Structures are given as C-alpha cells and as structure tokens.
Amino acid sequence: MTGYPGFGVLLARLLDHRKLDIGTLARQSGVPEPELQRVFAGIAPSPALLRQLGPALGLHAADVFVIAGATVPDDLAPLDAEASRWVPQVVRRAVELPSEKKSELRHLVRSLPQRKVVQSPAFPRVDVPPPGPPGALLVRMLRYRNLHWMGMARVFHSLTGRYWSASTYGMVGAGRKELTPDLVADFGTVLGIPAGALGALTGGPSSEEPHTQEPAAVGVAELIWDLRRLTADQVRHTGKAAASMWSPRPDPQR
C-alpha cells in the first residue's frame, strides 16, 4: 500500500483489529450509527465526530485527526515549537527514573499552568485527506507530539535502545524506508499505541510475537504527550526537575 486509502477504510481496519462492530462504536462514542455509516462510505467526518471517536478507540483525539487526514485543531496541537529541542532531554532523564519518580514527574508536568500559544510548529493545513505512504501517518503523529526528526531519533534511542538517523524518519514518512514489524513496535512504544493497532492502520506486516516494552519506557509515552502543551521554558524546567530526581545507585563495592 503506497497511498492514503481513506479514513473509512482505516477506521474499519482498526475496528476489525479490536474486534468491534459499528454498533458498539456508536454506543461507546455517542455518534449515531447512521453518521458512522456515512464515514465508512467515504464522507468526510466533522471535527466534532473525530473528537468523539478518540476515547472510544483508545486514541488521543489529535491522533484521530491525523488518521483522518484532517487539520488538527490548535487546542490539540503542540503549544510551542521551541520546546521540541528540550523534549528528548526530559525523556532521557525520565527513562532513568524509578516508576514512582516517573509518576511524580508527570504530576509536575500536569500541574504547570497552561500558557497561551507561543509558537506552534508549522504543520500543513489540509482540507482533504493527503496522499502519502503509511509511514507518513506515524511520523505525523510524532510531529504532533512536538518531535522533529532529530528529536525522534533521540527519543527512540532512549526508549528502545535502537538508534536510527534523523533522516531515517524522513524516509519513513516519504515511504522510502520499509515499515518492518520491529520498527512499527518501536513507533508504538513512543506513541503509546499498541503495535497491533499501528499495523492495522498502516496495512503492514505485524510480528506474531507479542512486543514486550522495556520497563524503563513504561509511562514515558504519556509524559511525551503531556509535554506537548508546555512552553520551552516549562519543558526546560521539567528537565531540570527530572535531573534532580535522579541519583546514581550506590556502588555495592563501597
């Protein structure tokens, strides 16, 4: 598959993967079944409908907009493009923290005051689903987490232990890099979305082996999501807080 098949097709694949039918989705989302039927038939969904589908599908609303090829509303997009340079640093520190400290760090992030838009990243404004390879979907989801290509490379390395050059993510988005099961699983770790669901969306091969997330990565995808609505100064402050929470383990030989 090399092009965008339409939101109705992707939604059907996701429902099939999760063993849900349209009636169940209608009940769980509060969207009338006839309206959902029109979406499956190829009618462009409204922004209100896309917001309603998020919780029912177990996805962030912004991800549903991306899957639909729709313009992500400003209130769901990253707040400050400059903050992207600090996100990998916070992630690197967070991975080193024990689970209780990760929870403390997330609580700190969520307690910070919401500022007004400073400098939203420049994302393409689209009125119709854009053509593109399956990898473009995954890369765009990461862009709406305020990660540019270099940030993706650094964050993937921190969470998965595998390093791909920044340009590799550009090639994934352009369809010049194959989406292997391992790569899809890595995207799932960073996005906080099960690899099976991503495989269904991209139409690519999925591993028959269940993907086991590294314990250090647990909870960090949610932290990345929370960071996208902070300013650069707030993310930098979070990085300093994460560093202060970390302490090296004592050497048993001493």
C-alpha angles and dihedrals in degrees: 000000000000105000141051108277097196134268093268091058093047092047090051091051091050093049091048091051091051093042093238127140128214093257092056091047090051092052095045096045100037090233113135112250094236089056091051090048089058090052091051088051091057104267111144110253121236120244089247091056092049090053090051093051095057100078093039091054094042090243136119111258090240090058090052089054089051092049089050091051088238131140109270110232117245093246090061097042128086113284102217126023091201090063090068092080091062100044096083090052092054091047092050090053094043093055089059093054126094115247095262091053091049088055090049090051092050090049089053092051092049092048094056114105117259109245128203120266109290106176116339114205114259106256124172113264108222134181097188132037106280120233114243147124122282092258090062088067093057095043092049090052088056092047088058087056087061095254120138121194096277090045089052091052093051096043093047089052092050094048103036105022090235122113124208121176118255090248090058090070089052088053091049089053092048094047095246094114119064117239101232121188090254092051092048089050090052090051088051091054093053096040095044090233122124112258091232091060091049090049090053091050095048096040090227132132117286127207117254088214117082112249113240114207118221109254091234090059096054111116095007095102088060090049090053089051092051093048093061092077095054131092122246091258091051093049090048089051089050090053091054090048091051091050091051090052092055122085126170117251113258115260107248089209091066 
